[in-house]
């Protein structure tokens, strides 16, 4: 078997031979008249009238030689068999193909549509020209890219040679299209908010920091899809807004977590978290039916049906049921001892981080569909209090042992918000890198007045769960370390 270097050298020779004969191996234009999918959709009628078309695409396979050559041409929409057959095909065309065309090249074929004796839809090539000469080969047809890092580094080849992967990304595009359509039809206005912020608001996560040269100012890449900005739009008089965009969190990687991903957040005035739960339930069911064609999923060892009734899981009661710890009365040491007993690792020693870690142990046992409610106030610094004064009006969809979204009745009391920001400031000062930064301009906005509002955020993780794939695998180009040397 020839080495990669030998294959490249042979193809480079063909390229130089093309150039020496005055043929451009990388022309700027194509004479393509149709996409292959359009041809196949109306193939019988086209073939019956011996219609001549020009198709273009990448050679994915090639077999035969001499008087009869077959090739599979793929243009991103579908594949079509190319047949080069003497004497119907000019000998000069056959010679051009044999001398210069390799698997992986982009070519253009002019010819007549016909079906072979076995019924294979094909084009009889009468002219072939080069559109882009590939100097490196495609992965092996049967084994593809086996090395995980190489597969992600050469993601374009991974997608090209894996129909299942292409289908997943097409499904992901439909996922976001469905969400946009759903929200727009519900009267939401799509907006854009800053991705560079002086303070990161709307979530608890460690941010990426960069420098704004013109202002000589350190800024942060956002960790939420404009939560505090969209709330400003509620104050400005817009009744319903949403945004789909990238967010960045400088944290560890896992099958459920990435440093860069896409989320959606929506906000609706004159609504609370009960209204939000109704809308989210309808939205998730719509996504399931329109994108996946089912409401029943098996993922991460759980099976659930989004068409079932969504029960409400009380945060405190569930932790007590599963661990015996009552968060209302337990000390920090009680929680630490329980985490040690459960062999659960945790970062940070403050109450918020300990509480969150204990809950995350419990959630993995809930298949859903369910809504987690009545979060301790400490873990919800932007949500309204419940009447008890110790829990917040937060809701999170629980599917397959994980939270797949978060929403709440937004806190619009400026005095209460100021106090909660002060608590988060204390946590930051004590070294909690995930505590929320205070945004005093946001507090000033609240003092001007914001209507009762419900907000909700979700995104890529939902798609990954419903696809039963790690989050990294559902990203077209996840970050990989640069090549060494």
C-alpha positions as CSV (number, residue, x, y, z in Angstrom):
1,X,0.0,0.0,0.0
2,X,1.4,3.4,-1.0
3,X,2.2,5.8,1.8
4,X,0.5,9.2,2.2
5,X,3.6,10.9,0.9
6,X,3.7,8.7,-2.2
7,X,0.0,9.3,-2.9
8,X,0.5,13.0,-2.6
9,X,3.5,13.0,-4.9
10,X,1.6,11.1,-7.5
11,X,-1.3,13.5,-7.4
12,X,1.0,16.5,-7.5
13,X,2.5,15.0,-10.7
14,X,-1.0,14.9,-12.2
15,X,-1.6,18.4,-11.1
16,X,1.6,19.6,-12.8
17,X,0.7,17.6,-16.0
18,X,-2.7,19.4,-16.1
19,X,-1.0,22.8,-15.8
20,X,1.5,21.9,-18.5
21,X,-1.3,21.1,-20.8
22,X,-2.9,24.5,-20.1
23,X,-5.8,23.1,-18.0
24,X,-6.8,24.9,-14.9
25,X,-7.1,22.5,-11.9
26,X,-8.9,25.1,-9.8
27,X,-11.2,27.1,-12.1
28,X,-13.3,29.8,-10.5
29,X,-16.6,28.9,-12.1
30,X,-18.7,25.8,-12.9
31,X,-21.3,25.2,-15.6
32,X,-23.4,23.1,-13.3
33,X,-27.1,23.2,-14.2
34,X,-28.7,21.1,-11.4
35,X,-28.2,19.7,-7.9
36,X,-28.2,16.0,-8.0
37,X,-31.1,15.8,-5.5
38,X,-33.3,17.8,-7.9
39,X,-32.4,15.5,-10.7
40,X,-33.2,12.3,-8.7
41,X,-36.6,13.7,-7.6
42,X,-37.7,13.9,-11.3
43,X,-35.4,11.4,-12.8
44,X,-37.7,9.2,-14.8
45,X,-39.2,12.1,-16.7
46,X,-35.8,13.6,-17.4
47,X,-34.3,10.3,-18.5
48,X,-37.3,9.5,-20.8
49,X,-36.5,12.6,-22.8
50,X,-32.8,12.0,-22.7
51,X,-32.2,15.3,-21.0
52,X,-28.7,16.6,-21.0
53,X,-27.5,18.1,-17.7
54,X,-24.3,19.3,-16.1
55,X,-23.6,18.0,-12.6
56,X,-20.7,18.7,-10.3
57,X,-19.4,17.2,-7.1
58,X,-16.7,15.1,-5.4
59,X,-15.7,11.7,-6.7
60,X,-16.4,9.3,-3.8
61,X,-15.7,6.0,-5.6
62,X,-14.3,4.9,-9.0
63,X,-14.1,1.5,-10.6
64,X,-13.4,-0.1,-13.9
65,X,-11.1,1.1,-16.6
66,X,-10.7,1.2,-20.4
67,X,-14.0,1.2,-22.3
68,X,-16.2,1.2,-19.2
69,X,-15.7,3.3,-16.0
70,X,-18.2,3.9,-13.1
71,X,-17.9,6.7,-10.6
72,X,-20.0,7.9,-7.7
73,X,-20.4,11.7,-7.7
74,X,-21.6,13.5,-4.5
75,X,-22.5,17.2,-4.5
76,X,-23.7,17.6,-0.9
77,X,-27.4,16.8,-1.8
78,X,-27.2,13.3,-3.1
79,X,-25.0,10.8,-5.1
80,X,-25.3,10.0,-8.8
81,X,-23.5,7.3,-10.8
82,X,-21.3,8.6,-13.6
83,X,-20.8,6.2,-16.5
84,X,-18.0,6.6,-19.0
85,X,-18.6,4.3,-21.8
86,X,-17.0,4.0,-25.3
87,X,-18.1,4.8,-27.9
88,X,-20.9,6.9,-26.5
89,X,-18.3,8.8,-24.4
90,X,-15.5,10.5,-26.5
91,X,-12.2,8.7,-26.1
92,X,-10.5,12.0,-25.2
93,X,-12.9,12.3,-22.2
94,X,-12.2,8.7,-21.1
95,X,-8.4,9.4,-21.4
96,X,-8.8,12.7,-19.4
97,X,-10.6,10.8,-16.6
98,X,-8.1,8.0,-16.4
99,X,-5.0,10.2,-16.5
100,X,-6.1,13.0,-14.1
101,X,-9.1,12.1,-12.0
102,X,-8.7,10.5,-8.5
103,X,-11.2,9.7,-5.7
104,X,-11.6,12.9,-3.8
105,X,-11.4,15.3,-6.8
106,X,-14.2,17.7,-7.6
107,X,-15.2,17.3,-11.2
108,X,-17.9,18.5,-13.5
109,X,-19.8,16.1,-15.8
110,X,-21.9,16.9,-18.8
111,X,-24.1,14.1,-20.1
112,X,-27.4,12.4,-20.7
113,X,-29.5,10.9,-17.9
114,X,-30.3,7.2,-18.2
115,X,-30.9,4.1,-16.0
116,X,-28.7,1.1,-16.3
117,X,-30.0,-2.5,-16.8
118,X,-30.1,-2.9,-13.1
119,X,-32.1,0.3,-12.6
120,X,-29.2,2.4,-11.3
121,X,-29.9,6.1,-12.0
122,X,-26.9,7.4,-13.9
123,X,-25.4,10.1,-16.1
124,X,-23.6,9.0,-19.3
125,X,-20.6,11.3,-19.3
126,X,-19.9,13.1,-22.6
127,X,-17.5,15.7,-21.1
128,X,-15.5,15.8,-17.9
129,X,-13.6,18.7,-16.5
130,X,-11.6,19.3,-13.3
131,X,-13.0,21.7,-10.6
132,X,-10.6,21.1,-7.8
133,X,-7.7,18.6,-7.7
134,X,-7.3,16.9,-4.3
135,X,-3.7,16.2,-3.4
136,X,-4.6,14.1,-0.4
137,X,-6.9,11.0,-0.4
138,X,-10.1,10.4,1.4
139,X,-10.2,8.1,4.4
140,X,-10.6,4.4,3.8
141,X,-14.2,3.7,2.7
142,X,-14.7,0.8,5.1
143,X,-12.8,2.0,8.2
144,X,-13.0,5.8,8.0
145,X,-11.3,7.8,10.7
146,X,-10.8,5.6,13.7
147,X,-8.6,7.8,15.9
148,X,-10.8,10.1,18.0
149,X,-8.5,13.1,17.9
150,X,-7.9,12.8,14.2
151,X,-11.6,12.4,13.6
152,X,-12.3,15.7,15.3
153,X,-9.3,17.4,13.7
154,X,-10.3,16.4,10.2
155,X,-14.0,16.9,11.0
156,X,-14.8,17.8,7.4
157,X,-13.7,14.3,6.2
158,X,-15.5,12.7,9.1
159,X,-18.7,14.5,8.0
160,X,-18.1,13.7,4.3
161,X,-17.7,10.0,4.9
162,X,-20.4,9.5,7.5
163,X,-24.0,9.8,6.3
164,X,-25.2,9.4,9.9
165,X,-23.1,12.4,11.0
166,X,-24.4,14.5,8.2
167,X,-27.9,13.6,9.1
168,X,-27.3,14.6,12.7
169,X,-26.1,18.1,11.7
170,X,-29.0,18.5,9.4
171,X,-31.3,17.5,12.3
172,X,-29.5,20.0,14.5
173,X,-30.2,22.8,12.0
174,X,-33.9,21.7,12.1
175,X,-33.7,21.8,15.9
176,X,-32.8,25.5,16.0
177,X,-35.2,26.3,13.1
178,X,-38.0,24.6,15.0
179,X,-37.2,26.7,18.1
180,X,-37.1,29.9,16.2
181,X,-40.4,29.2,14.4
182,X,-42.1,28.2,17.6
183,X,-41.1,31.3,19.5
184,X,-41.9,33.7,16.6
185,X,-45.3,32.1,16.2
186,X,-45.9,32.7,19.9
187,X,-45.1,36.4,19.4
188,X,-41.5,36.6,20.5
189,X,-39.1,39.1,18.9
190,X,-35.6,37.8,18.0
191,X,-32.9,40.1,19.4
192,X,-29.1,40.4,19.6
193,X,-27.3,41.3,22.8
194,X,-23.6,41.9,23.6
195,X,-21.2,39.0,23.7
196,X,-18.5,41.1,25.4
197,X,-19.4,42.3,28.8
198,X,-17.9,44.3,31.6
199,X,-19.5,41.9,34.1
200,X,-20.8,38.5,33.3
201,X,-24.5,38.1,34.2
202,X,-27.2,35.6,34.1
203,X,-25.4,32.4,35.2
204,X,-22.8,31.1,37.6
205,X,-19.7,30.1,35.7
206,X,-16.1,30.9,35.3
207,X,-15.7,33.3,32.3
208,X,-13.1,33.8,29.6
209,X,-11.5,37.2,29.8
210,X,-10.0,39.3,27.0
211,X,-8.9,42.9,26.5
212,X,-10.7,45.7,24.6
213,X,-7.8,47.7,23.2
214,X,-9.7,50.8,22.2
215,X,-11.2,51.3,25.7
216,X,-8.1,49.8,27.4
217,X,-10.5,47.7,29.3
218,X,-10.7,44.0,30.4
219,X,-13.9,42.4,29.3
220,X,-15.5,39.0,29.6
221,X,-17.1,36.7,27.0
222,X,-20.7,36.2,27.9
223,X,-21.7,33.1,29.9
224,X,-25.5,33.5,29.2
225,X,-27.4,34.6,26.1
226,X,-28.0,38.1,27.2
227,X,-30.1,37.5,30.3
228,X,-29.5,40.8,32.0
229,X,-29.8,42.6,28.6
230,X,-33.0,40.9,27.6
231,X,-34.5,42.0,31.0
232,X,-33.5,45.5,30.1
233,X,-35.6,45.0,27.0
234,X,-38.5,44.0,29.2
235,X,-38.0,47.4,31.0
236,X,-37.9,49.1,27.6
237,X,-41.4,47.8,26.8
238,X,-40.9,44.7,24.6
239,X,-43.3,42.1,25.9
240,X,-41.5,39.0,24.5
241,X,-37.9,38.5,23.3
242,X,-35.5,35.7,22.6
243,X,-32.0,35.2,21.4
244,X,-30.0,32.2,20.0
245,X,-26.3,32.6,20.3
246,X,-22.9,31.3,21.4
247,X,-21.9,31.4,25.1
248,X,-18.5,30.7,26.6
249,X,-17.6,29.1,30.0
250,X,-14.0,28.5,31.0
251,X,-14.7,25.3,32.8
252,X,-13.9,21.6,32.4
253,X,-15.1,19.3,29.6
254,X,-17.4,16.3,30.0
255,X,-19.9,14.5,27.9
256,X,-22.4,17.2,29.0
257,X,-20.2,20.3,29.1
258,X,-18.1,22.3,26.7
259,X,-16.4,25.7,26.9
260,X,-18.3,27.0,23.8
261,X,-21.8,26.1,22.8
262,X,-25.1,27.5,21.5
263,X,-28.0,28.4,23.8
264,X,-31.4,30.1,23.5
265,X,-32.9,32.3,26.1
266,X,-36.4,33.8,26.0
267,X,-38.2,36.3,28.2
268,X,-41.9,37.2,28.5
269,X,-43.4,40.0,30.5
270,X,-46.4,39.7,32.7
271,X,-45.7,36.0,33.2
272,X,-44.3,33.8,36.0
273,X,-42.6,30.4,36.3
274,X,-45.9,28.6,36.0
275,X,-46.5,30.2,32.6
276,X,-42.9,29.3,31.7
277,X,-43.4,25.6,32.6
278,X,-46.5,25.4,30.3
279,X,-44.7,27.0,27.4
280,X,-41.5,24.9,27.8
281,X,-43.5,21.7,28.0
282,X,-45.2,22.6,24.7
283,X,-41.9,23.6,23.2
284,X,-40.0,20.5,24.1
285,X,-42.8,18.3,22.8
286,X,-42.8,20.3,19.6
287,X,-39.1,19.8,19.2
288,X,-39.4,16.1,19.8
289,X,-42.1,15.5,17.2
290,X,-40.8,17.8,14.5
291,X,-37.1,17.2,14.8
292,X,-36.9,13.6,16.0
293,X,-40.3,12.2,14.9
294,X,-41.0,10.8,18.4
295,X,-41.6,11.8,22.0
296,X,-40.0,8.7,23.5
297,X,-36.3,8.6,24.0
298,X,-33.7,6.3,25.6
299,X,-30.5,8.1,26.6
300,X,-27.9,8.0,29.4
301,X,-29.5,4.8,30.7
302,X,-33.0,6.3,31.0
303,X,-36.1,6.0,29.0
304,X,-38.7,8.8,29.1
305,X,-41.7,10.1,27.0
306,X,-42.2,13.8,26.7
307,X,-45.9,13.2,26.0
308,X,-46.3,11.9,29.6
309,X,-47.3,14.1,32.5
310,X,-44.4,16.2,33.8
311,X,-44.3,15.8,37.6
312,X,-42.9,18.4,39.8
313,X,-39.8,17.5,41.9
314,X,-39.3,19.5,45.1
315,X,-35.6,20.3,45.5
316,X,-35.4,19.9,49.3
317,X,-37.8,16.9,49.5
318,X,-35.9,15.0,46.8
319,X,-32.5,15.5,48.4
320,X,-34.0,14.4,51.7
321,X,-35.6,11.4,50.2
322,X,-32.4,10.2,48.4
323,X,-29.7,11.2,51.0
324,X,-31.4,11.8,54.3
325,X,-30.1,15.3,54.4
326,X,-32.5,18.1,55.1
327,X,-31.0,21.2,53.5
328,X,-33.1,23.5,55.7
329,X,-31.5,22.2,58.9
330,X,-28.2,20.4,57.9
331,X,-24.9,22.1,58.6
332,X,-22.1,22.4,56.1
333,X,-20.3,19.6,57.8
334,X,-23.3,17.4,57.6
335,X,-23.4,17.9,53.8
336,X,-19.6,17.4,53.5
337,X,-19.8,14.1,55.5
338,X,-22.7,12.9,53.3
339,X,-20.7,13.7,50.1
340,X,-17.7,11.9,51.5
341,X,-19.9,8.9,52.3
342,X,-21.3,9.0,48.8
343,X,-17.8,9.3,47.4
344,X,-18.8,12.5,45.5
345,X,-16.0,15.0,44.8
346,X,-16.7,18.7,45.1
347,X,-15.0,22.1,44.5
348,X,-15.4,24.9,47.0
349,X,-16.5,24.8,50.6
350,X,-19.3,27.4,50.6
351,X,-22.9,26.5,51.2
352,X,-24.0,27.2,47.6
353,X,-21.4,24.9,46.1
354,X,-22.1,22.1,48.6
355,X,-25.8,22.2,48.1
356,X,-25.5,22.2,44.3
357,X,-23.1,19.2,44.4
358,X,-25.5,17.2,46.6
359,X,-28.4,17.9,44.3
360,X,-26.3,16.8,41.3
361,X,-25.8,13.5,42.9
362,X,-29.6,13.1,43.3
363,X,-30.6,14.2,39.9
364,X,-29.0,11.3,38.1
365,X,-31.7,9.0,39.4
366,X,-34.6,10.9,37.8
367,X,-35.6,9.8,34.3
368,X,-38.2,12.5,33.8
369,X,-39.9,14.2,32.3
370,X,-40.2,16.4,35.4
371,X,-39.7,20.0,36.5
372,X,-37.3,20.6,39.5
373,X,-38.9,23.4,41.6
374,X,-38.4,25.2,44.9
375,X,-34.7,25.7,44.7
376,X,-32.9,27.1,47.8
377,X,-32.6,30.8,47.4
378,X,-28.9,30.7,47.6
379,X,-28.6,28.9,44.3
380,X,-31.0,31.3,42.5
381,X,-29.7,34.8,42.9
382,X,-31.8,36.2,40.0
383,X,-35.2,34.6,40.9
384,X,-38.2,35.7,42.9
385,X,-38.7,34.3,46.3
386,X,-41.5,31.9,47.2
387,X,-43.8,32.8,50.0
388,X,-41.7,30.8,52.4
389,X,-38.9,33.3,51.9
390,X,-36.2,30.5,51.7
391,X,-36.9,29.0,48.2
392,X,-37.1,30.5,44.8
393,X,-39.6,30.4,41.9
394,X,-37.2,28.4,39.6
395,X,-38.0,25.5,37.3
396,X,-35.7,23.1,35.5
397,X,-36.7,20.4,33.1
398,X,-35.2,17.1,34.3
399,X,-34.6,14.5,31.6
400,X,-32.4,11.4,31.8
401,X,-30.9,12.4,35.1
402,X,-29.9,16.0,34.1
403,X,-31.3,19.5,34.1
404,X,-31.9,20.5,30.5
405,X,-32.8,24.1,30.8
406,X,-33.4,26.7,33.6
407,X,-36.0,29.3,34.1
408,X,-37.7,31.4,36.8
409,X,-39.9,34.2,37.8
410,X,-37.4,37.0,37.4
411,X,-36.5,39.0,40.4
412,X,-37.6,42.6,39.7
413,X,-37.3,44.0,43.3
414,X,-34.2,46.2,43.1
415,X,-33.5,46.2,46.8
416,X,-33.7,42.4,47.0
417,X,-31.5,42.1,43.9
418,X,-28.9,44.4,45.4
419,X,-28.7,42.2,48.6
420,X,-28.3,39.0,46.5
421,X,-25.6,40.5,44.4
422,X,-23.8,41.5,47.6
423,X,-23.9,37.8,48.8
424,X,-22.4,36.8,45.4
425,X,-19.7,39.4,45.8
426,X,-18.8,37.8,49.2
427,X,-18.5,34.4,47.6
428,X,-16.3,35.8,44.8
429,X,-14.1,37.5,47.5
430,X,-13.7,34.1,49.2
431,X,-12.5,32.4,46.0
432,X,-15.6,31.0,44.5
433,X,-14.8,31.5,40.8
434,X,-18.3,30.5,39.7
435,X,-20.2,33.0,41.8
436,X,-22.1,35.6,39.9
437,X,-20.6,39.1,39.3
438,X,-22.7,42.0,40.5
439,X,-24.1,44.3,37.8
440,X,-25.0,47.5,39.5
441,X,-26.2,49.1,36.2
442,X,-28.8,46.2,36.1
443,X,-29.9,47.1,39.6
444,X,-30.3,50.7,38.5
445,X,-32.6,49.5,35.6
446,X,-34.7,47.6,38.2
447,X,-35.1,50.8,40.1
448,X,-36.6,52.4,37.0
449,X,-39.0,49.4,36.9
450,X,-39.3,46.0,35.2
451,X,-42.6,44.2,34.8
452,X,-43.2,40.7,36.2
453,X,-41.2,38.5,33.8
454,X,-40.5,34.8,33.2
455,X,-37.2,33.8,31.6
456,X,-35.8,30.5,30.4
457,X,-32.6,29.2,28.8
458,X,-31.6,26.0,27.2
459,X,-29.7,24.8,24.1
460,X,-27.1,22.4,22.7
461,X,-27.3,20.0,25.7
462,X,-31.0,19.3,25.0
463,X,-30.1,18.3,21.4
464,X,-27.2,16.1,22.6
465,X,-29.4,14.3,25.1
466,X,-32.3,13.7,22.7
467,X,-29.7,12.4,20.2
468,X,-28.1,10.3,22.9
469,X,-24.6,11.6,22.0
470,X,-21.9,13.4,24.0
471,X,-22.2,17.2,23.6
472,X,-18.8,17.3,21.9
473,X,-19.9,14.9,19.1
474,X,-22.8,17.2,18.2
475,X,-20.6,20.2,17.5
476,X,-19.4,20.6,14.0
477,X,-15.9,21.8,15.0
478,X,-15.2,21.3,18.7
479,X,-11.9,22.7,19.9
480,X,-8.9,20.4,19.7
481,X,-5.4,21.0,20.8
482,X,-3.0,22.3,18.0
483,X,-0.7,19.8,16.3
484,X,2.6,19.4,18.0
485,X,5.6,20.1,15.7
